[in-house]
Amino acid sequence: MDHLGPALLLCGLAAYLVLVMLGLFAGWHMPYPVSLLWLPVTGAPALGMAIMFLRARDHRVRFADGEDE
């Protein structure tokens, strides 16, 4: 579970980059039903960031006197 956030972030950004490059250099565009592919591709990095944000509390440094940094 610790690697899920960064994996979603990096894979989602890579897929987004591939779709943008296909559109720019190959002139490829997606018609309506296929264009819904943009939703999970752009949602994957956002979900990865959300997972990392929610798990950040578990990875804080805790000192002996109870203070967090």
Secondary structure as GFF3:
##gff-version 3
##sequence-region A 1 69
A	DSSP	alpha_helix	4	25	.	.	.	ID=ss1
A	DSSP	alpha_helix	32	35	.	.	.	ID=ss2
A	DSSP	alpha_helix	38	55	.	.	.	ID=ss3
A	DSSP	three_ten_helix	56	59	.	.	.	ID=ss4
###
